[in-house]
């Protein structure tokens, strides 16, 4: 395995690690536990899980994979703060959306070559990409992985109550 492949492999392992631990954490919670706030007056666990799912769903068009799988998540978890719009998803529906999003992302990610990883993402123009080649698919994935890790750090601060 050459250096490029090792870097990509490391990034993908970190992505899979974070996505899996988030899924494991939220899968174990009850519907009541999902209503718990991370801290008094702060986001509920449900909101953070939905926010992560919606943010990662936005990767499909950004990375040129295809259309979003669950654009309906935006109103509940991106465009509005927690509780501004009622969540209409059950625990199992949100878990299903999470699994669908991450399964499709993993399928795309694990099939890309190093050359495909360093292609520009769709939010950068050809001219800007020539000046800033770091605005590529790989750095987007790394950034979104950091986003997942940040919010996972928040959710583990909340001790789920039964």
The 8 nearest C-alpha neighbors of each residue, nearest first, counted from 0:
[[1, 4, 5, 2, 3, 8, 6, 7],
 [0, 2, 4, 3, 5, 6, 7, 113],
 [1, 3, 5, 4, 6, 0, 7, 8],
 [4, 2, 6, 5, 1, 7, 113, 0],
 [3, 5, 7, 1, 2, 6, 8, 0],
 [4, 6, 8, 2, 3, 7, 9, 1],
 [7, 5, 9, 3, 8, 4, 2, 10],
 [6, 8, 4, 10, 9, 5, 11, 3],
 [7, 9, 5, 11, 6, 10, 4, 12],
 [10, 8, 6, 12, 7, 11, 5, 13],
 [11, 9, 7, 13, 8, 12, 14, 6],
 [10, 12, 14, 8, 13, 9, 15, 7],
 [11, 13, 15, 9, 14, 10, 16, 8],
 [12, 14, 16, 10, 11, 15, 17, 9],
 [15, 13, 11, 17, 12, 16, 144, 18],
 [16, 14, 12, 18, 13, 17, 19, 11],
 [15, 17, 13, 19, 14, 18, 12, 20],
 [18, 16, 20, 14, 19, 15, 21, 13],
 [17, 19, 15, 21, 20, 16, 14, 22],
 [20, 18, 22, 16, 21, 17, 15, 23],
 [19, 21, 23, 17, 22, 18, 24, 16],
 [22, 20, 24, 18, 19, 23, 17, 25],
 [21, 23, 19, 20, 25, 24, 26, 18],
 [24, 22, 20, 26, 21, 25, 19, 27],
 [25, 23, 21, 22, 26, 27, 20, 28],
 [26, 24, 28, 27, 22, 23, 21, 48],
 [27, 25, 23, 28, 24, 22, 94, 29],
 [26, 28, 25, 24, 23, 29, 22, 32],
 [29, 27, 25, 26, 32, 33, 30, 24],
 [28, 30, 32, 31, 33, 27, 90, 26],
 [29, 31, 33, 32, 90, 28, 34, 89],
 [32, 30, 29, 34, 33, 35, 161, 28],
 [31, 33, 29, 34, 35, 30, 28, 159],
 [34, 32, 45, 44, 30, 31, 35, 29],
 [35, 33, 32, 31, 43, 45, 44, 36],
 [36, 34, 43, 32, 33, 44, 37, 31],
 [37, 35, 43, 38, 42, 41, 44, 39],
 [36, 38, 157, 43, 41, 42, 154, 44],
 [39, 37, 36, 41, 40, 157, 42, 156],
 [38, 40, 41, 36, 37, 42, 35, 43],
 [39, 41, 38, 36, 42, 37, 43, 81],
 [42, 40, 38, 39, 36, 37, 43, 81],
 [43, 41, 36, 81, 37, 46, 44, 47],
 [42, 44, 36, 46, 35, 45, 34, 37],
 [43, 45, 33, 47, 46, 35, 36, 34],
 [46, 44, 33, 48, 43, 47, 34, 49],
 [45, 47, 49, 43, 44, 48, 50, 81],
 [46, 48, 50, 44, 49, 45, 51, 43],
 [49, 47, 51, 45, 50, 46, 44, 52],
 [50, 48, 52, 46, 51, 47, 76, 53],
 [49, 51, 76, 47, 53, 48, 52, 46],
 [52, 50, 54, 48, 49, 53, 55, 47],
 [51, 53, 49, 55, 50, 97, 54, 56],
 [54, 52, 56, 50, 72, 55, 51, 73],
 [55, 53, 51, 57, 56, 52, 50, 58],
 [54, 56, 57, 52, 58, 53, 51, 143],
 [55, 57, 53, 58, 54, 67, 52, 100],
 [58, 56, 55, 54, 59, 67, 60, 53],
 [59, 57, 61, 55, 56, 62, 60, 54],
 [58, 60, 64, 65, 57, 61, 67, 62],
 [59, 61, 63, 65, 66, 62, 58, 64],
 [62, 60, 58, 121, 59, 63, 120, 122],
 [61, 63, 120, 60, 64, 59, 58, 136],
 [64, 62, 60, 61, 65, 59, 121, 120],
 [63, 65, 59, 62, 60, 66, 107, 61],
 [66, 64, 59, 60, 63, 67, 62, 61],
 [67, 65, 60, 59, 68, 64, 63, 57],
 [66, 68, 59, 69, 56, 70, 57, 60],
 [67, 69, 70, 66, 56, 100, 99, 59],
 [70, 68, 71, 67, 72, 56, 96, 53],
 [71, 69, 72, 73, 67, 68, 53, 56],
 [70, 72, 69, 73, 74, 75, 53, 68],
 [73, 71, 70, 53, 75, 74, 76, 69],
 [74, 72, 77, 76, 75, 71, 78, 70],
 [75, 73, 78, 72, 76, 77, 79, 71],
 [74, 76, 73, 72, 84, 86, 79, 77],
 [75, 77, 50, 73, 49, 74, 72, 46],
 [78, 76, 73, 79, 50, 74, 75, 53],
 [79, 77, 74, 73, 76, 75, 80, 72],
 [80, 78, 77, 83, 74, 75, 76, 81],
 [79, 81, 83, 82, 76, 78, 77, 75],
 [80, 82, 83, 42, 46, 79, 76, 43],
 [81, 83, 84, 85, 80, 86, 79, 75],
 [84, 82, 81, 80, 79, 85, 75, 86],
 [85, 83, 82, 75, 86, 79, 74, 81],
 [86, 84, 82, 87, 83, 75, 81, 88],
 [87, 85, 88, 75, 84, 82, 89, 46],
 [86, 88, 85, 89, 75, 84, 92, 93],
 [89, 87, 86, 92, 93, 90, 91, 85],
 [88, 90, 92, 91, 93, 87, 30, 86],
 [89, 91, 93, 92, 30, 94, 88, 29],
 [90, 92, 94, 89, 93, 95, 88, 96],
 [93, 91, 95, 89, 94, 90, 88, 96],
 [94, 92, 96, 90, 95, 91, 88, 97],
 [93, 95, 91, 97, 92, 96, 90, 98],
 [96, 94, 92, 98, 93, 97, 91, 99],
 [95, 97, 93, 99, 94, 98, 100, 92],
 [98, 96, 94, 100, 95, 99, 52, 101],
 [99, 97, 95, 101, 96, 100, 102, 94],
 [98, 100, 96, 102, 97, 101, 95, 103],
 [101, 99, 97, 103, 98, 102, 56, 96],
 [102, 100, 104, 98, 103, 99, 105, 97],
 [101, 103, 105, 99, 104, 100, 98, 106],
 [102, 104, 106, 100, 101, 105, 99, 107],
 [105, 103, 101, 107, 106, 102, 108, 100],
 [106, 104, 108, 102, 107, 103, 109, 101],
 [105, 107, 103, 104, 109, 108, 102, 110],
 [108, 106, 104, 110, 105, 109, 103, 111],
 [109, 107, 105, 110, 111, 106, 104, 11],
 [108, 110, 106, 107, 111, 105, 11, 104],
 [109, 111, 107, 108, 106, 112, 105, 115],
 [112, 110, 115, 108, 109, 116, 113, 107],
 [111, 113, 115, 114, 116, 110, 4, 109],
 [112, 114, 116, 115, 117, 3, 111, 4],
 [113, 115, 112, 117, 116, 118, 111, 3],
 [116, 114, 112, 118, 113, 117, 111, 136],
 [117, 115, 113, 137, 136, 114, 118, 112],
 [116, 118, 135, 114, 115, 136, 137, 119],
 [119, 117, 115, 135, 116, 136, 120, 114],
 [120, 118, 135, 134, 136, 117, 121, 128],
 [119, 121, 62, 135, 136, 122, 61, 123],
 [120, 122, 61, 123, 62, 63, 119, 60],
 [121, 123, 120, 61, 124, 119, 62, 134],
 [124, 122, 121, 120, 128, 127, 125, 119],
 [125, 123, 127, 126, 128, 122, 121, 119],
 [124, 126, 128, 127, 129, 123, 119, 130],
 [127, 125, 129, 124, 128, 130, 123, 131],
 [128, 126, 124, 130, 129, 125, 131, 123],
 [127, 129, 131, 132, 125, 130, 126, 124],
 [128, 130, 126, 127, 131, 132, 125, 124],
 [131, 129, 127, 128, 132, 126, 133, 125],
 [130, 132, 128, 133, 129, 127, 134, 126],
 [133, 131, 128, 134, 129, 130, 135, 119],
 [132, 134, 135, 131, 138, 128, 117, 119],
 [135, 133, 132, 131, 119, 128, 138, 120],
 [134, 136, 119, 117, 120, 118, 133, 137],
 [137, 135, 139, 116, 120, 138, 117, 62],
 [136, 138, 140, 116, 139, 135, 117, 141],
 [137, 139, 141, 140, 136, 135, 142, 134],
 [140, 138, 142, 136, 137, 141, 143, 135],
 [139, 141, 137, 143, 138, 142, 144, 136],
 [142, 140, 138, 144, 139, 143, 137, 145],
 [141, 143, 139, 145, 144, 140, 138, 146],
 [144, 142, 146, 140, 145, 141, 139, 147],
 [143, 145, 141, 147, 146, 142, 14, 140],
 [144, 146, 148, 142, 143, 147, 149, 141],
 [145, 147, 143, 149, 144, 148, 142, 150],
 [146, 148, 144, 145, 150, 149, 151, 143],
 [147, 149, 151, 145, 146, 150, 152, 144],
 [150, 148, 146, 152, 151, 147, 145, 153],
 [149, 151, 153, 152, 147, 148, 154, 146],
 [152, 150, 148, 154, 153, 149, 147, 155],
 [153, 151, 149, 150, 155, 154, 148, 156],
 [154, 152, 150, 151, 156, 155, 149, 37],
 [155, 153, 151, 156, 157, 152, 37, 150],
 [154, 156, 157, 152, 153, 151, 158, 37],
 [157, 155, 154, 153, 158, 37, 152, 38],
 [158, 156, 37, 155, 154, 159, 38, 36],
 [157, 159, 156, 160, 155, 154, 37, 35],
 [160, 158, 32, 157, 161, 35, 28, 33],
 [161, 159, 32, 158, 35, 31, 157, 28],
 [160, 159, 32, 31, 29, 28, 158, 30]]
